[in-house]
Amino acid sequence: MKKISRRDFIKTVAVGGAAFGLNNVVPGFASELGGEIISPHGKDIVSVVKIKNDNIDYTVRHAIDLLGGIQSITKGKEHIILKPNLVSPSPRDVTKPEVIEALTKLMLEAGKDVSIGEGSAGAAPNYRQGVVGGVCRTKDIDTLNDIQQLVFRSLGYSDLAETLKVPLINLHVGEMSKVKLPDGFVFKEISLHHALTDTDLLCSVPMMKTHGLATVTLGMKNLIGVYPGQVYGTVRSAVHEEAAKVEPSGTASAIVDMVRANKLGLVVVDASTAMQGQGPSVHDGGQLIKMNLIIAGTNPLATDMVTANIMGFQPEEISTFVWAWKAGMTPVCLDEIEVRGVRVSDVRKNFLRPRVIPWSAISGYGPPC
């Protein structure tokens, strides 16, 4: 049997959608943005910048400048939502406020209307003893409000928003809009907070982490946090249960559906302190590791591929990337990406890998409250 190369394997997955019954790529919002930054060589650009002297503000600005500058990235886009990863009230598990602060200031200086939005998985109002993961799933609006306000306050985001005079949006509750995904993997229609459908640009700002279901949680995986609890229940166990009918992780396919339903056009990865091992939280067994990096790009898949490679993973190891390729998303190989800033080989570390398990192996996680 002829041995197939890694490149040919990836490209076969990417272009062979018909074999998976994917003859039509969903025309999601992201494909309509037209703001993706491409190098003169036709490659997607990802910037990788080292943080020096703990100066996160300067590093974020430099990473954005290497992409062509904030004016270029946000041209024609007036309303922007920044989406950090605030999975819990623990500061060890989440995007640092300093990264969001730097991005917010950049956007405001460019004359943009900026909001910060999140739908956190868990906090004291839905903690329960005796259940897997310690959290329960609720659609109760008052509880969802309590969860989100506690997380915002605990992590300093409430004070940050007040200082910068920008809105904090609880993406769990409020007026919802429906986005149709006729060829979605898991959902043919997704409910989203109206702020997401009304915005011009969604910027995902994850913490660099490993994950027990998705292997890594980066810019695209961060969008699991925009499935509104008011519709799907917080913790997203109901989303995972539906996705598990499509593929074992119960995660990757639902991530790609949500990416295609949103106007995701910028990813800025907080890799100041990262997490390795059994992420996505220290409570789960994740271990913190100092990376001192900011990684940014306008193509979410390209940015995540470079970031995962810095963590020691090959692209085909990440189920989210494989499902993105099945959806027709590009790039499909690392050499189709131009990295600006420091060289990946100079900052790569082989992260402790999570023990990745299928969703079906998690019994009782996120039961209804």
Buried (B, 14 or more C-beta within 10 A) or exposed (E): EEEEEEEEEBBEBBBEBEEEEBEEBBEBBBBEBEBBBEEEEEBBBBBBBBBEEEEBBBBBBBBBBBBBBBEEBBEEBEBBBBBBBBBBBBBEBBBBBBBBBBBBBBBBEBEBBBBBBBBBBBBEBBBEEEBEBBBBBBBBBEBBBBBBBBBBEBBBBBEBBEEBEBEBBBBBBBEBEEBEBEBBBBBEEBBBBEBBBEBBBBBBBBBBBBBBBBBBBBBBBBBBBBBBBBBBBBBBBBBBBBBBEBBBBBBBBBBBBBBBBBBBBBBBBBBBBBBBBBBBBBBBBBBBBEBBBBBBBBBBBBBBBBBBBBBBBEBBBBBBBBBBBBBBBBBBBBEBBBBBBBEBEEBEEEBBBBEBEEBEEBEEBBBEB
